[in-house]
Amino acid sequence: MNIESLFSVAGKTAVVTGGSRGIGRSIAETFARDGASVSICARGKAGLESAAAELARGGAKIHAGVCDLALAHPDGAGTRRRVHLRLD
């Protein structure tokens, strides 16, 4: 066993919040380049679509979904959050 196989993401799925720009985008690019399927989410649909198209050009399986992780729980009880992603 070598260090590359120990920490390999090839064949795994990575979920990256804020994946349409900045640090999140760089993280998504790295996962995709290293063989992971990548699901990116962010608040802006246009930015997500653009980022997903660019990431997919490298041959990775990419999923993009609009989400806002800052939303409070629907019943108003504090700041508990749930995000449901379906990765098909």
PyMOL Python script that loads the backbone (N, CA, C, O; Angstrom):
from pymol import cmd

cmd.read_pdbstr("""\
ATOM      1  N   MET A   1       0.856  -1.182   0.000  1.00  0.00           N
ATOM      2  CA  MET A   1       0.000   0.000   0.000  1.00  0.00           C
ATOM      3  C   MET A   1       0.900   1.242   0.000  1.00  0.00           C
ATOM      4  O   MET A   1       1.861   1.334   0.764  1.00  0.00           O
ATOM      5  N   ASN A   2       0.562   2.186  -0.872  1.00  0.00           N
ATOM      6  CA  ASN A   2       1.304   3.439  -0.889  1.00  0.00           C
ATOM      7  C   ASN A   2       0.396   4.591  -0.467  1.00  0.00           C
ATOM      8  O   ASN A   2      -0.816   4.425  -0.328  1.00  0.00           O
ATOM      9  N   ILE A   3       0.994   5.745  -0.267  1.00  0.00           N
ATOM     10  CA  ILE A   3       0.248   6.896   0.248  1.00  0.00           C
ATOM     11  C   ILE A   3      -0.852   7.338  -0.715  1.00  0.00           C
ATOM     12  O   ILE A   3      -1.920   7.771  -0.281  1.00  0.00           O
ATOM     13  N   GLU A   4      -0.593   7.230  -2.035  1.00  0.00           N
ATOM     14  CA  GLU A   4      -1.602   7.637  -3.006  1.00  0.00           C
ATOM     15  C   GLU A   4      -2.855   6.775  -2.912  1.00  0.00           C
ATOM     16  O   GLU A   4      -3.968   7.296  -2.979  1.00  0.00           O
ATOM     17  N   SER A   5      -2.690   5.466  -2.758  1.00  0.00           N
ATOM     18  CA  SER A   5      -3.863   4.598  -2.666  1.00  0.00           C
ATOM     19  C   SER A   5      -4.578   4.762  -1.331  1.00  0.00           C
ATOM     20  O   SER A   5      -5.794   4.592  -1.247  1.00  0.00           O
ATOM     21  N   LEU A   6      -3.832   5.088  -0.301  1.00  0.00           N
ATOM     22  CA  LEU A   6      -4.425   5.274   1.022  1.00  0.00           C
ATOM     23  C   LEU A   6      -5.399   6.454   1.041  1.00  0.00           C
ATOM     24  O   LEU A   6      -6.444   6.392   1.689  1.00  0.00           O
ATOM     25  N   PHE A   7      -5.053   7.518   0.332  1.00  0.00           N
ATOM     26  CA  PHE A   7      -5.878   8.725   0.338  1.00  0.00           C
ATOM     27  C   PHE A   7      -6.577   8.983  -0.992  1.00  0.00           C
ATOM     28  O   PHE A   7      -7.007  10.107  -1.248  1.00  0.00           O
ATOM     29  N   SER A   8      -6.697   7.985  -1.826  1.00  0.00           N
ATOM     30  CA  SER A   8      -7.310   8.145  -3.140  1.00  0.00           C
ATOM     31  C   SER A   8      -8.808   8.439  -3.025  1.00  0.00           C
ATOM     32  O   SER A   8      -9.503   7.874  -2.181  1.00  0.00           O
ATOM     33  N   VAL A   9      -9.285   9.332  -3.888  1.00  0.00           N
ATOM     34  CA  VAL A   9     -10.722   9.611  -3.976  1.00  0.00           C
ATOM     35  C   VAL A   9     -11.307   9.035  -5.267  1.00  0.00           C
ATOM     36  O   VAL A   9     -12.494   9.215  -5.543  1.00  0.00           O
ATOM     37  N   ALA A  10     -10.497   8.358  -6.044  1.00  0.00           N
ATOM     38  CA  ALA A  10     -10.960   7.779  -7.310  1.00  0.00           C
ATOM     39  C   ALA A  10     -12.118   6.819  -7.041  1.00  0.00           C
ATOM     40  O   ALA A  10     -12.025   5.947  -6.178  1.00  0.00           O
ATOM     41  N   GLY A  11     -13.210   6.991  -7.791  1.00  0.00           N
ATOM     42  CA  GLY A  11     -14.373   6.135  -7.637  1.00  0.00           C
ATOM     43  C   GLY A  11     -15.280   6.497  -6.474  1.00  0.00           C
ATOM     44  O   GLY A  11     -16.296   5.836  -6.263  1.00  0.00           O
ATOM     45  N   LYS A  12     -14.940   7.526  -5.719  1.00  0.00           N
ATOM     46  CA  LYS A  12     -15.767   7.973  -4.587  1.00  0.00           C
ATOM     47  C   LYS A  12     -16.617   9.158  -5.032  1.00  0.00           C
ATOM     48  O   LYS A  12     -16.421   9.691  -6.124  1.00  0.00           O
ATOM     49  N   THR A  13     -17.559   9.567  -4.189  1.00  0.00           N
ATOM     50  CA  THR A  13     -18.385  10.741  -4.462  1.00  0.00           C
ATOM     51  C   THR A  13     -18.085  11.797  -3.411  1.00  0.00           C
ATOM     52  O   THR A  13     -18.079  11.513  -2.213  1.00  0.00           O
ATOM     53  N   ALA A  14     -17.836  13.019  -3.870  1.00  0.00           N
ATOM     54  CA  ALA A  14     -17.558  14.144  -2.983  1.00  0.00           C
ATOM     55  C   ALA A  14     -18.673  15.165  -3.115  1.00  0.00           C
ATOM     56  O   ALA A  14     -19.107  15.470  -4.225  1.00  0.00           O
ATOM     57  N   VAL A  15     -19.138  15.694  -2.000  1.00  0.00           N
ATOM     58  CA  VAL A  15     -20.122  16.769  -1.988  1.00  0.00           C
ATOM     59  C   VAL A  15     -19.406  18.027  -1.533  1.00  0.00           C
ATOM     60  O   VAL A  15     -18.806  18.056  -0.459  1.00  0.00           O
ATOM     61  N   VAL A  16     -19.471  19.075  -2.360  1.00  0.00           N
ATOM     62  CA  VAL A  16     -18.756  20.318  -2.064  1.00  0.00           C
ATOM     63  C   VAL A  16     -19.756  21.463  -2.014  1.00  0.00           C
ATOM     64  O   VAL A  16     -20.408  21.773  -3.011  1.00  0.00           O
ATOM     65  N   THR A  17     -19.874  22.087  -0.853  1.00  0.00           N
ATOM     66  CA  THR A  17     -20.736  23.261  -0.728  1.00  0.00           C
ATOM     67  C   THR A  17     -19.953  24.478  -1.206  1.00  0.00           C
ATOM     68  O   THR A  17     -18.736  24.551  -1.034  1.00  0.00           O
ATOM     69  N   GLY A  18     -20.650  25.417  -1.800  1.00  0.00           N
ATOM     70  CA  GLY A  18     -19.973  26.590  -2.351  1.00  0.00           C
ATOM     71  C   GLY A  18     -19.095  26.217  -3.537  1.00  0.00           C
ATOM     72  O   GLY A  18     -18.067  26.848  -3.781  1.00  0.00           O
ATOM     73  N   GLY A  19     -19.504  25.191  -4.271  1.00  0.00           N
ATOM     74  CA  GLY A  19     -18.670  24.648  -5.339  1.00  0.00           C
ATOM     75  C   GLY A  19     -18.671  25.411  -6.639  1.00  0.00           C
ATOM     76  O   GLY A  19     -18.014  24.990  -7.591  1.00  0.00           O
ATOM     77  N   SER A  20     -19.386  26.523  -6.717  1.00  0.00           N
ATOM     78  CA  SER A  20     -19.449  27.260  -7.981  1.00  0.00           C
ATOM     79  C   SER A  20     -18.336  28.290  -8.129  1.00  0.00           C
ATOM     80  O   SER A  20     -18.094  28.776  -9.234  1.00  0.00           O
ATOM     81  N   ARG A  21     -17.651  28.633  -7.032  1.00  0.00           N
ATOM     82  CA  ARG A  21     -16.579  29.638  -7.126  1.00  0.00           C
ATOM     83  C   ARG A  21     -15.652  29.566  -5.920  1.00  0.00           C
ATOM     84  O   ARG A  21     -15.937  28.878  -4.939  1.00  0.00           O
ATOM     85  N   GLY A  22     -14.562  30.273  -6.008  1.00  0.00           N
ATOM     86  CA  GLY A  22     -13.631  30.405  -4.898  1.00  0.00           C
ATOM     87  C   GLY A  22     -13.016  29.100  -4.428  1.00  0.00           C
ATOM     88  O   GLY A  22     -12.688  28.226  -5.230  1.00  0.00           O
ATOM     89  N   ILE A  23     -12.865  28.980  -3.120  1.00  0.00           N
ATOM     90  CA  ILE A  23     -12.236  27.801  -2.524  1.00  0.00           C
ATOM     91  C   ILE A  23     -13.036  26.543  -2.822  1.00  0.00           C
ATOM     92  O   ILE A  23     -12.456  25.504  -3.137  1.00  0.00           O
ATOM     93  N   GLY A  24     -14.361  26.622  -2.728  1.00  0.00           N
ATOM     94  CA  GLY A  24     -15.196  25.456  -3.018  1.00  0.00           C
ATOM     95  C   GLY A  24     -14.998  24.953  -4.432  1.00  0.00           C
ATOM     96  O   GLY A  24     -14.943  23.745  -4.666  1.00  0.00           O
ATOM     97  N   ARG A  25     -14.891  25.871  -5.375  1.00  0.00           N
ATOM     98  CA  ARG A  25     -14.665  25.503  -6.779  1.00  0.00           C
ATOM     99  C   ARG A  25     -13.311  24.810  -6.930  1.00  0.00           C
ATOM    100  O   ARG A  25     -13.202  23.807  -7.635  1.00  0.00           O
ATOM    101  N   SER A  26     -12.296  25.336  -6.280  1.00  0.00           N
ATOM    102  CA  SER A  26     -10.958  24.725  -6.344  1.00  0.00           C
ATOM    103  C   SER A  26     -10.972  23.319  -5.753  1.00  0.00           C
ATOM    104  O   SER A  26     -10.330  22.412  -6.282  1.00  0.00           O
ATOM    105  N   ILE A  27     -11.699  23.143  -4.667  1.00  0.00           N
ATOM    106  CA  ILE A  27     -11.808  21.821  -4.049  1.00  0.00           C
ATOM    107  C   ILE A  27     -12.524  20.866  -4.994  1.00  0.00           C
ATOM    108  O   ILE A  27     -12.093  19.726  -5.168  1.00  0.00           O
ATOM    109  N   ALA A  28     -13.625  21.329  -5.611  1.00  0.00           N
ATOM    110  CA  ALA A  28     -14.370  20.491  -6.560  1.00  0.00           C
ATOM    111  C   ALA A  28     -13.486  20.099  -7.740  1.00  0.00           C
ATOM    112  O   ALA A  28     -13.517  18.948  -8.177  1.00  0.00           O
ATOM    113  N   GLU A  29     -12.700  21.039  -8.262  1.00  0.00           N
ATOM    114  CA  GLU A  29     -11.789  20.762  -9.369  1.00  0.00           C
ATOM    115  C   GLU A  29     -10.770  19.690  -8.980  1.00  0.00           C
ATOM    116  O   GLU A  29     -10.469  18.797  -9.773  1.00  0.00           O
ATOM    117  N   THR A  30     -10.248  19.780  -7.769  1.00  0.00           N
ATOM    118  CA  THR A  30      -9.257  18.810  -7.312  1.00  0.00           C
ATOM    119  C   THR A  30      -9.864  17.420  -7.184  1.00  0.00           C
ATOM    120  O   THR A  30      -9.269  16.441  -7.633  1.00  0.00           O
ATOM    121  N   PHE A  31     -11.045  17.322  -6.574  1.00  0.00           N
ATOM    122  CA  PHE A  31     -11.711  16.026  -6.467  1.00  0.00           C
ATOM    123  C   PHE A  31     -11.972  15.431  -7.852  1.00  0.00           C
ATOM    124  O   PHE A  31     -11.704  14.253  -8.089  1.00  0.00           O
ATOM    125  N   ALA A  32     -12.499  16.260  -8.771  1.00  0.00           N
ATOM    126  CA  ALA A  32     -12.805  15.786 -10.124  1.00  0.00           C
ATOM    127  C   ALA A  32     -11.531  15.323 -10.835  1.00  0.00           C
ATOM    128  O   ALA A  32     -11.517  14.263 -11.461  1.00  0.00           O
ATOM    129  N   ARG A  33     -10.488  16.102 -10.739  1.00  0.00           N
ATOM    130  CA  ARG A  33      -9.218  15.757 -11.379  1.00  0.00           C
ATOM    131  C   ARG A  33      -8.663  14.441 -10.834  1.00  0.00           C
ATOM    132  O   ARG A  33      -8.022  13.682 -11.560  1.00  0.00           O
ATOM    133  N   ASP A  34      -8.913  14.182  -9.560  1.00  0.00           N
ATOM    134  CA  ASP A  34      -8.378  12.979  -8.918  1.00  0.00           C
ATOM    135  C   ASP A  34      -9.321  11.782  -9.000  1.00  0.00           C
ATOM    136  O   ASP A  34      -9.106  10.780  -8.318  1.00  0.00           O
ATOM    137  N   GLY A  35     -10.372  11.873  -9.834  1.00  0.00           N
ATOM    138  CA  GLY A  35     -11.187  10.710 -10.141  1.00  0.00           C
ATOM    139  C   GLY A  35     -12.482  10.539  -9.371  1.00  0.00           C
ATOM    140  O   GLY A  35     -13.134   9.502  -9.496  1.00  0.00           O
ATOM    141  N   ALA A  36     -12.871  11.521  -8.582  1.00  0.00           N
ATOM    142  CA  ALA A  36     -14.129  11.420  -7.841  1.00  0.00           C
ATOM    143  C   ALA A  36     -15.289  11.935  -8.684  1.00  0.00           C
ATOM    144  O   ALA A  36     -15.106  12.786  -9.554  1.00  0.00           O
ATOM    145  N   SER A  37     -16.472  11.417  -8.421  1.00  0.00           N
ATOM    146  CA  SER A  37     -17.700  12.043  -8.908  1.00  0.00           C
ATOM    147  C   SER A  37     -17.963  13.183  -7.936  1.00  0.00           C
ATOM    148  O   SER A  37     -17.762  13.027  -6.731  1.00  0.00           O
ATOM    149  N   VAL A  38     -18.410  14.325  -8.442  1.00  0.00           N
ATOM    150  CA  VAL A  38     -18.518  15.503  -7.584  1.00  0.00           C
ATOM    151  C   VAL A  38     -19.915  16.098  -7.667  1.00  0.00           C
ATOM    152  O   VAL A  38     -20.451  16.319  -8.753  1.00  0.00           O
ATOM    153  N   SER A  39     -20.494  16.353  -6.500  1.00  0.00           N
ATOM    154  CA  SER A  39     -21.756  17.067  -6.405  1.00  0.00           C
ATOM    155  C   SER A  39     -21.460  18.431  -5.800  1.00  0.00           C
ATOM    156  O   SER A  39     -20.975  18.529  -4.673  1.00  0.00           O
ATOM    157  N   ILE A  40     -21.756  19.485  -6.560  1.00  0.00           N
ATOM    158  CA  ILE A  40     -21.532  20.835  -6.047  1.00  0.00           C
ATOM    159  C   ILE A  40     -22.874  21.491  -5.751  1.00  0.00           C
ATOM    160  O   ILE A  40     -23.858  21.265  -6.455  1.00  0.00           O
ATOM    161  N   CYS A  41     -22.900  22.293  -4.714  1.00  0.00           N
ATOM    162  CA  CYS A  41     -24.105  23.061  -4.423  1.00  0.00           C
ATOM    163  C   CYS A  41     -23.708  24.477  -4.039  1.00  0.00           C
ATOM    164  O   CYS A  41     -22.639  24.712  -3.476  1.00  0.00           O
ATOM    165  N   ALA A  42     -24.586  25.406  -4.353  1.00  0.00           N
ATOM    166  CA  ALA A  42     -24.399  26.819  -4.038  1.00  0.00           C
ATOM    167  C   ALA A  42     -25.746  27.503  -4.219  1.00  0.00           C
ATOM    168  O   ALA A  42     -26.716  26.874  -4.642  1.00  0.00           O
ATOM    169  N   ARG A  43     -25.805  28.790  -3.901  1.00  0.00           N
ATOM    170  CA  ARG A  43     -27.079  29.507  -3.979  1.00  0.00           C
ATOM    171  C   ARG A  43     -27.442  29.955  -5.387  1.00  0.00           C
ATOM    172  O   ARG A  43     -28.625  30.077  -5.705  1.00  0.00           O
ATOM    173  N   GLY A  44     -26.451  30.202  -6.234  1.00  0.00           N
ATOM    174  CA  GLY A  44     -26.727  30.755  -7.559  1.00  0.00           C
ATOM    175  C   GLY A  44     -26.752  29.714  -8.665  1.00  0.00           C
ATOM    176  O   GLY A  44     -25.756  29.032  -8.906  1.00  0.00           O
ATOM    177  N   LYS A  45     -27.897  29.591  -9.340  1.00  0.00           N
ATOM    178  CA  LYS A  45     -28.074  28.585 -10.381  1.00  0.00           C
ATOM    179  C   LYS A  45     -27.135  28.806 -11.566  1.00  0.00           C
ATOM    180  O   LYS A  45     -26.528  27.854 -12.057  1.00  0.00           O
ATOM    181  N   ALA A  46     -27.009  30.044 -12.028  1.00  0.00           N
ATOM    182  CA  ALA A  46     -26.172  30.324 -13.197  1.00  0.00           C
ATOM    183  C   ALA A  46     -24.713  29.945 -12.934  1.00  0.00           C
ATOM    184  O   ALA A  46     -24.069  29.328 -13.783  1.00  0.00           O
ATOM    185  N   GLY A  47     -24.201  30.308 -11.780  1.00  0.00           N
ATOM    186  CA  GLY A  47     -22.820  29.975 -11.431  1.00  0.00           C
ATOM    187  C   GLY A  47     -22.609  28.473 -11.324  1.00  0.00           C
ATOM    188  O   GLY A  47     -21.569  27.947 -11.721  1.00  0.00           O
ATOM    189  N   LEU A  48     -23.615  27.788 -10.780  1.00  0.00           N
ATOM    190  CA  LEU A  48     -23.537  26.325 -10.667  1.00  0.00           C
ATOM    191  C   LEU A  48     -23.501  25.662 -12.032  1.00  0.00           C
ATOM    192  O   LEU A  48     -22.696  24.763 -12.279  1.00  0.00           O
ATOM    193  N   GLU A  49     -24.382  26.115 -12.916  1.00  0.00           N
ATOM    194  CA  GLU A  49     -24.437  25.520 -14.249  1.00  0.00           C
ATOM    195  C   GLU A  49     -23.120  25.722 -14.990  1.00  0.00           C
ATOM    196  O   GLU A  49     -22.635  24.813 -15.664  1.00  0.00           O
ATOM    197  N   SER A  50     -22.551  26.902 -14.865  1.00  0.00           N
ATOM    198  CA  SER A  50     -21.275  27.202 -15.519  1.00  0.00           C
ATOM    199  C   SER A  50     -20.156  26.341 -14.944  1.00  0.00           C
ATOM    200  O   SER A  50     -19.368  25.757 -15.689  1.00  0.00           O
ATOM    201  N   ALA A  51     -20.090  26.265 -13.617  1.00  0.00           N
ATOM    202  CA  ALA A  51     -19.051  25.466 -12.960  1.00  0.00           C
ATOM    203  C   ALA A  51     -19.197  23.992 -13.310  1.00  0.00           C
ATOM    204  O   ALA A  51     -18.203  23.319 -13.584  1.00  0.00           O
ATOM    205  N   ALA A  52     -20.426  23.483 -13.304  1.00  0.00           N
ATOM    206  CA  ALA A  52     -20.655  22.071 -13.617  1.00  0.00           C
ATOM    207  C   ALA A  52     -20.219  21.754 -15.042  1.00  0.00           C
ATOM    208  O   ALA A  52     -19.602  20.718 -15.289  1.00  0.00           O
ATOM    209  N   ALA A  53     -20.536  22.642 -15.979  1.00  0.00           N
ATOM    210  CA  ALA A  53     -20.146  22.418 -17.372  1.00  0.00           C
ATOM    211  C   ALA A  53     -18.636  22.374 -17.516  1.00  0.00           C
ATOM    212  O   ALA A  53     -18.102  21.517 -18.219  1.00  0.00           O
ATOM    213  N   GLU A  54     -17.947  23.290 -16.857  1.00  0.00           N
ATOM    214  CA  GLU A  54     -16.491  23.320 -16.940  1.00  0.00           C
ATOM    215  C   GLU A  54     -15.868  22.091 -16.280  1.00  0.00           C
ATOM    216  O   GLU A  54     -14.920  21.514 -16.812  1.00  0.00           O
ATOM    217  N   LEU A  55     -16.393  21.695 -15.137  1.00  0.00           N
ATOM    218  CA  LEU A  55     -15.864  20.515 -14.448  1.00  0.00           C
ATOM    219  C   LEU A  55     -16.091  19.249 -15.265  1.00  0.00           C
ATOM    220  O   LEU A  55     -15.232  18.369 -15.305  1.00  0.00           O
ATOM    221  N   ALA A  56     -17.240  19.159 -15.912  1.00  0.00           N
ATOM    222  CA  ALA A  56     -17.579  17.973 -16.697  1.00  0.00           C
ATOM    223  C   ALA A  56     -16.702  17.838 -17.942  1.00  0.00           C
ATOM    224  O   ALA A  56     -16.503  16.731 -18.443  1.00  0.00           O
ATOM    225  N   ARG A  57     -16.179  18.958 -18.440  1.00  0.00           N
ATOM    226  CA  ARG A  57     -15.309  18.897 -19.616  1.00  0.00           C
ATOM    227  C   ARG A  57     -14.078  18.044 -19.368  1.00  0.00           C
ATOM    228  O   ARG A  57     -13.491  17.503 -20.306  1.00  0.00           O
ATOM    229  N   GLY A  58     -13.690  17.926 -18.119  1.00  0.00           N
ATOM    230  CA  GLY A  58     -12.528  17.105 -17.770  1.00  0.00           C
ATOM    231  C   GLY A  58     -12.852  15.619 -17.701  1.00  0.00           C
ATOM    232  O   GLY A  58     -11.966  14.799 -17.462  1.00  0.00           O
ATOM    233  N   GLY A  59     -14.124  15.267 -17.912  1.00  0.00           N
ATOM    234  CA  GLY A  59     -14.520  13.866 -17.931  1.00  0.00           C
ATOM    235  C   GLY A  59     -15.113  13.339 -16.635  1.00  0.00           C
ATOM    236  O   GLY A  59     -15.524  12.180 -16.575  1.00  0.00           O
ATOM    237  N   ALA A  60     -15.166  14.155 -15.610  1.00  0.00           N
ATOM    238  CA  ALA A  60     -15.722  13.708 -14.322  1.00  0.00           C
ATOM    239  C   ALA A  60     -17.241  13.712 -14.355  1.00  0.00           C
ATOM    240  O   ALA A  60     -17.853  14.471 -15.108  1.00  0.00           O
ATOM    241  N   LYS A  61     -17.852  12.856 -13.529  1.00  0.00           N
ATOM    242  CA  LYS A  61     -19.298  12.854 -13.348  1.00  0.00           C
ATOM    243  C   LYS A  61     -19.625  13.969 -12.353  1.00  0.00           C
ATOM    244  O   LYS A  61     -19.156  13.954 -11.215  1.00  0.00           O
ATOM    245  N   ILE A  62     -20.432  14.932 -12.795  1.00  0.00           N
ATOM    246  CA  ILE A  62     -20.729  16.116 -11.988  1.00  0.00           C
ATOM    247  C   ILE A  62     -22.234  16.252 -11.787  1.00  0.00           C
ATOM    248  O   ILE A  62     -23.014  16.051 -12.719  1.00  0.00           O
ATOM    249  N   HIS A  63     -22.631  16.589 -10.580  1.00  0.00           N
ATOM    250  CA  HIS A  63     -24.020  16.904 -10.247  1.00  0.00           C
ATOM    251  C   HIS A  63     -24.007  18.293  -9.631  1.00  0.00           C
ATOM    252  O   HIS A  63     -23.130  18.602  -8.824  1.00  0.00           O
ATOM    253  N   ALA A  64     -24.964  19.133  -9.996  1.00  0.00           N
ATOM    254  CA  ALA A  64     -25.054  20.470  -9.415  1.00  0.00           C
ATOM    255  C   ALA A  64     -26.466  20.716  -8.928  1.00  0.00           C
ATOM    256  O   ALA A  64     -27.430  20.416  -9.631  1.00  0.00           O
ATOM    257  N   GLY A  65     -26.595  21.261  -7.727  1.00  0.00           N
ATOM    258  CA  GLY A  65     -27.905  21.560  -7.169  1.00  0.00           C
ATOM    259  C   GLY A  65     -27.883  22.849  -6.369  1.00  0.00           C
ATOM    260  O   GLY A  65     -26.960  23.100  -5.594  1.00  0.00           O
ATOM    261  N   VAL A  66     -28.902  23.657  -6.566  1.00  0.00           N
ATOM    262  CA  VAL A  66     -29.027  24.912  -5.828  1.00  0.00           C
ATOM    263  C   VAL A  66     -29.428  24.604  -4.395  1.00  0.00           C
ATOM    264  O   VAL A  66     -30.378  23.857  -4.158  1.00  0.00           O
ATOM    265  N   CYS A  67     -28.715  25.171  -3.450  1.00  0.00           N
ATOM    266  CA  CYS A  67     -29.078  25.023  -2.038  1.00  0.00           C
ATOM    267  C   CYS A  67     -28.509  26.186  -1.246  1.00  0.00           C
ATOM    268  O   CYS A  67     -27.501  26.779  -1.630  1.00  0.00           O
ATOM    269  N   ASP A  68     -29.156  26.507  -0.147  1.00  0.00           N
ATOM    270  CA  ASP A  68     -28.704  27.565   0.753  1.00  0.00           C
ATOM    271  C   ASP A  68     -28.586  26.963   2.144  1.00  0.00           C
ATOM    272  O   ASP A  68     -29.594  26.716   2.805  1.00  0.00           O
ATOM    273  N   LEU A  69     -27.382  26.731   2.581  1.00  0.00           N
ATOM    274  CA  LEU A  69     -27.156  26.093   3.878  1.00  0.00           C
ATOM    275  C   LEU A  69     -27.394  27.037   5.051  1.00  0.00           C
ATOM    276  O   LEU A  69     -27.322  26.617   6.206  1.00  0.00           O
ATOM    277  N   ALA A  70     -27.675  28.305   4.770  1.00  0.00           N
ATOM    278  CA  ALA A  70     -27.927  29.259   5.842  1.00  0.00           C
ATOM    279  C   ALA A  70     -29.390  29.317   6.247  1.00  0.00           C
ATOM    280  O   ALA A  70     -29.738  30.037   7.183  1.00  0.00           O
ATOM    281  N   LEU A  71     -30.249  28.581   5.570  1.00  0.00           N
ATOM    282  CA  LEU A  71     -31.680  28.617   5.898  1.00  0.00           C
ATOM    283  C   LEU A  71     -31.954  27.952   7.245  1.00  0.00           C
ATOM    284  O   LEU A  71     -31.393  26.902   7.556  1.00  0.00           O
ATOM    285  N   ALA A  72     -32.807  28.565   8.023  1.00  0.00           N
ATOM    286  CA  ALA A  72     -33.199  27.986   9.309  1.00  0.00           C
ATOM    287  C   ALA A  72     -34.114  26.797   9.076  1.00  0.00           C
ATOM    288  O   ALA A  72     -34.696  26.650   8.001  1.00  0.00           O
ATOM    289  N   HIS A  73     -34.234  25.972  10.061  1.00  0.00           N
ATOM    290  CA  HIS A  73     -35.132  24.820  10.000  1.00  0.00           C
ATOM    291  C   HIS A  73     -36.544  25.318   9.712  1.00  0.00           C
ATOM    292  O   HIS A  73     -36.966  26.327  10.277  1.00  0.00           O
ATOM    293  N   PRO A  74     -37.281  24.627   8.844  1.00  0.00           N
ATOM    294  CA  PRO A  74     -38.615  25.096   8.426  1.00  0.00           C
ATOM    295  C   PRO A  74     -39.593  25.373   9.560  1.00  0.00           C
ATOM    296  O   PRO A  74     -40.475  26.218   9.409  1.00  0.00           O
ATOM    297  N   ASP A  75     -39.464  24.681  10.698  1.00  0.00           N
ATOM    298  CA  ASP A  75     -40.428  24.916  11.781  1.00  0.00           C
ATOM    299  C   ASP A  75     -40.016  26.092  12.665  1.00  0.00           C
ATOM    300  O   ASP A  75     -40.679  26.388  13.660  1.00  0.00           O
ATOM    301  N   GLY A  76     -38.912  26.765  12.298  1.00  0.00           N
ATOM    302  CA  GLY A  76     -38.469  27.936  13.045  1.00  0.00           C
ATOM    303  C   GLY A  76     -37.775  27.612  14.352  1.00  0.00           C
ATOM    304  O   GLY A  76     -37.470  28.523  15.122  1.00  0.00           O
ATOM    305  N   ALA A  77     -37.518  26.352  14.624  1.00  0.00           N
ATOM    306  CA  ALA A  77     -36.905  25.950  15.895  1.00  0.00           C
ATOM    307  C   ALA A  77     -35.383  25.994  15.799  1.00  0.00           C
ATOM    308  O   ALA A  77     -34.730  24.975  15.573  1.00  0.00           O
ATOM    309  N   GLY A  78     -34.844  27.168  15.970  1.00  0.00           N
ATOM    310  CA  GLY A  78     -33.392  27.293  15.986  1.00  0.00           C
ATOM    311  C   GLY A  78     -32.777  27.278  14.596  1.00  0.00           C
ATOM    312  O   GLY A  78     -33.419  27.620  13.604  1.00  0.00           O
ATOM    313  N   THR A  79     -31.522  26.873  14.556  1.00  0.00           N
ATOM    314  CA  THR A  79     -30.788  26.925  13.295  1.00  0.00           C
ATOM    315  C   THR A  79     -30.437  25.539  12.780  1.00  0.00           C
ATOM    316  O   THR A  79     -29.505  25.385  11.991  1.00  0.00           O
ATOM    317  N   ARG A  80     -31.165  24.550  13.215  1.00  0.00           N
ATOM    318  CA  ARG A  80     -30.915  23.190  12.740  1.00  0.00           C
ATOM    319  C   ARG A  80     -31.208  23.107  11.247  1.00  0.00           C
ATOM    320  O   ARG A  80     -32.234  23.601  10.781  1.00  0.00           O
ATOM    321  N   ARG A  81     -30.303  22.480  10.498  1.00  0.00           N
ATOM    322  CA  ARG A  81     -30.443  22.463   9.049  1.00  0.00           C
ATOM    323  C   ARG A  81     -30.395  21.045   8.515  1.00  0.00           C
ATOM    324  O   ARG A  81     -29.736  20.171   9.078  1.00  0.00           O
ATOM    325  N   ARG A  82     -31.103  20.836   7.419  1.00  0.00           N
ATOM    326  CA  ARG A  82     -31.053  19.560   6.718  1.00  0.00           C
ATOM    327  C   ARG A  82     -30.912  19.836   5.229  1.00  0.00           C
ATOM    328  O   ARG A  82     -31.573  20.718   4.683  1.00  0.00           O
ATOM    329  N   VAL A  83     -30.067  19.092   4.598  1.00  0.00           N
ATOM    330  CA  VAL A  83     -29.923  19.178   3.150  1.00  0.00           C
ATOM    331  C   VAL A  83     -30.107  17.776   2.612  1.00  0.00           C
ATOM    332  O   VAL A  83     -29.451  16.841   3.071  1.00  0.00           O
ATOM    333  N   HIS A  84     -30.988  17.623   1.650  1.00  0.00           N
ATOM    334  CA  HIS A  84     -31.232  16.329   1.034  1.00  0.00           C
ATOM    335  C   HIS A  84     -30.725  16.371  -0.394  1.00  0.00           C
ATOM    336  O   HIS A  84     -31.203  17.168  -1.201  1.00  0.00           O
ATOM    337  N   LEU A  85     -29.775  15.532  -0.706  1.00  0.00           N
ATOM    338  CA  LEU A  85     -29.220  15.452  -2.052  1.00  0.00           C
ATOM    339  C   LEU A  85     -29.470  14.078  -2.609  1.00  0.00           C
ATOM    340  O   LEU A  85     -29.286  13.075  -1.919  1.00  0.00           O
ATOM    341  N   ARG A  86     -29.882  14.026  -3.832  1.00  0.00           N
ATOM    342  CA  ARG A  86     -30.030  12.745  -4.503  1.00  0.00           C
ATOM    343  C   ARG A  86     -28.972  12.687  -5.589  1.00  0.00           C
ATOM    344  O   ARG A  86     -28.972  13.492  -6.520  1.00  0.00           O
ATOM    345  N   LEU A  87     -28.085  11.740  -5.461  1.00  0.00           N
ATOM    346  CA  LEU A  87     -26.975  11.609  -6.402  1.00  0.00           C
ATOM    347  C   LEU A  87     -27.223  10.393  -7.285  1.00  0.00           C
ATOM    348  O   LEU A  87     -26.899   9.265  -6.913  1.00  0.00           O
ATOM    349  N   ASP A  88     -27.795  10.633  -8.443  1.00  0.00           N
ATOM    350  CA  ASP A  88     -28.063   9.545  -9.374  1.00  0.00           C
ATOM    351  C   ASP A  88     -26.963   9.460 -10.416  1.00  0.00           C
ATOM    352  O   ASP A  88     -27.010   8.599 -11.295  1.00  0.00           O
TER     353      ASP A  88
END
""", "prot")
cmd.dss("prot")
cmd.show_as("cartoon", "prot")
cmd.util.cbc("prot")
cmd.orient("prot")
